[in-house]
Amino acid sequence: MTRAVELVEVGPRDGLQNESVLLSTANKVELIRRCVAAGARRIEVASFVNPRKVPQMADAEAVVEELGELEGVTRIGLVLNLRGAERALACGVDQLGAVAVASDSFGIRNQGQTSTQSVEEAARIVALARAAGRSAQVTIATAFGCPFEGAVDPAHVVQMARRLAQAGPVEIALADTIGVAVPAEVTALVAAVRAAIAPLPVRVHFHDTRNTGLANVWAAVEAGAATVDASLGGLGGCPFAPGAAGNVGTEDVAYLLARSGVETGLDLAKLIAASQWLSGVMGKALPASVSRAGPFPSGEQG
């Protein structure tokens, strides 16, 4: 396989939102800048949600303001409703990340919306972004399973993707919010959604709760996913998804893809250095493996 896959760095948002340590605005900006220096060109810089429910994101506007515009970098703000979208647009993010949910139970807990309502709200968010001259993408959360309802019907996810594609996002992502997917499921769902929304690209978002995250990344790439979310150090989790562990680590995904002949544009050595810095800031070892084991062959950049 010889092709390129884009990585979206989600550490500053999804990586931090479930952590007990509250990073300062300055450290969040430093994290983002280190990711940019390592080659990241799309970054979830914050989520614009209720700060009482997600206090780690209470300084979203301050992060964007202090960060400023980054040449060649798309700063993504995750939003769950129109109010959040308006906040994100007002402070100047480049792209909105809307979320639709494949299960009613999780949707109600996560954003106060049923699955159908979340699709309708996501479509409104995309329209708002386009009217403001910005872009938007949509993630389908719990696409592979719900912590409250169990298995999710793939046909429902495909139907959601078709409806969302009509709103005009730049892509649609499939998120394994609680880390239950296995490669065979990933291959089948990515292929089905690609066929349903072509020519829109498919993005994927995996959590490594059951140690299948990297295998799922590879299955998605082989099935034609254009973009993969990853979090520096493997940090992450969802406050509203019991047991959801961290995201796949950016350095682990970059290593996997580089050694497999897939270009990502990321500098593995700089990712490892950034992950080690983040470990110090968080005051603990981070879950990702490559930042501890190092690259192979020794000194290889990725």
N, C-alpha and C positions, 0 to 999 in steps of 0.2 A: 504494500500500500504506500503510495507516494502522493500525499496531498496535505493541505493545511486545515487545521481546526482552530477556531478561535476559542480562547479561554476568557470567561468573564470572572473577574476577581470579586467575590462576594464577602470577603472577610470583614471589611469595615462595617457591613450591615448584618448579614446573617451570622458571621463569625462571632460578633460581639453581643448580639441581642439577648442571648440566653446566659451570659456570663454574670457572675456575682460581682466581679471587679468592674467598676465604672471607670473607663478610660477618660482622661481629660481630652478636651477638644484638640489641644496641641498634639497629643499622642495619636489621636485618630488621623489628624492631617499628616503627621509624620508617617504613619502606617500607609496611607494612600500614596504619598510621595515615594516611599520605598518600593511599593508595588509598581508604580509608573517607571521608576528607574530600572526595574527588573524586566520591563517590556509590556506590562499590562496596558491595554488600550481601551478597555471597557471595564468600569469599576462601579459596583454598587456602593455609593459613598454614604448613604444613610437611608433610613425609612422615616416617612412622615406620618407617624401614627400617634395615638394617644399616649403622652409621656407617663401617665399614671399606670398604664398597662405595660409599657415597655420603656422603663426609665433610662435604659442604656442609649436610647435614641432621642432623648429630650433636647439635645443640642444640635439637631439636624441642620437648622438654618445657620447656626454658628460655624459648623463644619464646612458647609458649602461656601460661606462668605470668606472664611479664613483661607480655604483652599484656593479660591479664585478659579478662573478659567485655565484649563490645561490644554495646550496645543496638541491636537491629534488624539485627545483622550475624551471618551464619552462618559460623562458623570451621570450615573443612573440613580434616581430616587425611587424607592419602592413606596407604593401608595395602595391603600385598601379601599378608598372611597373618594368622592369628588372633593371633599374638604381637604384631604391630604394632598390630592393632585394640585389643588389651587395653591397650597402652601409651597409645594415643590417647584411649581412653575414660577411663583413669585420670587423665589430666591435664586432662580436661574439655572436649575439643573438642565442637562442636555436631553435627557430621555426619562420618561416615566415608565416604571415597572408596575403594571397592574397585576392583580391576583384573582383568578377565578378558582373555585373549589369544587372538586368532583364529588364531595359528600356533604349532605346537609348538616350533619352533626358537627363536623369539623368547621364548616363554614360559619355556622352560628357562633361557635366558640371563638373562632379566629377573627372574624370581622363582622359578626352580627348579620350575616346574609345566608340564605339558602343557596344551593348550587345554582339554581336558575337566576336568583337575584344577583349573585356574584358575576355571572356572565353578562347580565344586563349592565351592571355597574362598570365592569371592565370595558365594555363597549363605549360607555359614556366617557370614561377616562381617556381612551384612545382618541375619541372625537375631540375632547377638550385639548389634548396635546397637539393634535393636528391643526386645530383652529389657532393655536398659539404659535404655530410654526416650529413645533418640536416633534420628536418622534416618540413612539411608545411601543412597548412589548408587553405580552401577557404570559403569565405562568399559570398553568393548571396544577394547583396543589393537590396533594393526596391522589395523584394520578394512578398510583400502583396499589394503594391501600390506605385505609382510614383507621386511626387508633380507636375509634368508637364503633364503627360499623363493619370493620373487617375488609374483605375483598371489595374492590371497585370494578364494575363492569367496563371492560375496555371499550365496548360499543358506545357507552355513555361519554367516555373521554373523547372519542373520535367525533361524536356529534357536537360536543362542546367546542372542539377545535374548529370544526367547520363554521359554526356560528360566530366564533371569535375572529376567524380569518376575514369574515365579511366586514369587520369594523376597520380594517386597514392597519394592523400592527406591523412592525418590521419583522416579527418572528413570534412563534408560540413555543413555550417551554413546557416540558413534562417534568414535574417534580415528584421525586420519591421522598415525600416529606418526613416519613418516619423510618425510612431505610428498610423496607420489606421486599423490594424487588429482587429478582434474580435475572441473569442474562437472557434466558429464553423469553421471559416476559418483556424485557426491554427491547429485544430485537423485534418482536411482533408488534408492540405498540408504536415504536418509532416508525417502523415501516408503514403501519396503517395510517398514522397521523400524517406522515410525509405525503402519502398518496392522496389524502383528503384535503390537504391545504396547499398543495403545490401551486405556484412556485415559491410560496413562503418557506423559509427555512425552519427547521426544528432545533430547539435548544434543549439541553437536558440538565437536571439538577439532582444530584444524588447525595444522600446521607449514608454514612458507613456504619450504621447501627448494628448490622449483623455481618459485618466484614465482607460485604459483597460490592462495596462502592466502586472500586477500581475495575472489577470484572464487568460491572454494569456500564462504566464509562466506555470500556473497549467494545462491548456489545453495541452500544449506541453509535459509536463512531463507525463501526463496520456496517451498521444499518443505515448510515447516511446522515446522522446528526451533524449539523454544521458548527455548533457552539456548545461548549461545556462550561457549566458553572463550577468554580472551585474556591476554596477558602484557605488562605495562607495558614500553614500550621495544622490544618484540619479542624480548626475551631468551628463551632456552630451548634445549632439546635433551635427548636421552636418553643417558646413559652407556653403554647397552647396544644402541644403534641407530646403527651407523656412518653418518656423514654427515648425521644429522638436524640440521637447522638450527633457528633459533628459532621460537617460536610467532608467530602473527599478533599484531601490536602492539595493545594496548588502545586507544591513542589513534587508531590507524588504523581499527579496527573501529568505534569510537564515531563517528568522522567519517563513515565510509561510511554507517552506519545513520541518523545524524541528518540528513544531507543527502538521504537517501532517504525521509524521513518516518517512520522507525521509532524509537520512543522507547526509550531505554536507562536514563534516570535519571542519566547520568553528565555531569559538568561537564568539557567538553573543555579549557578553559583550565587547570583544576586538574590534569588528567591530563598536559598538556604540561609544566607546572611540575614535577610529580612525576617525570616521565620525565627531565627535564633534571637534576634533583637526583640521580636514580639513575645517570645517565651520569657525573656527577662522582664518586660513590661508587665506581663500578666502574672509573673511570680510563680510559674509552674511549667513543667514540661508539656509540650503540645503533642497531640496525637499523631501527626504526620510522621512517616518513617524516614523519608529521604533526608530530611534536615538533621536526623540523628546518625544515619548510616553513611551519608555522603553519596556523591555520584559515582558512577562506574562507566568507563574506566576513570581512574582517579584524575580529578581536575577537569573532566568533561563538562562543558557549559550547558549542553541541552539546547 
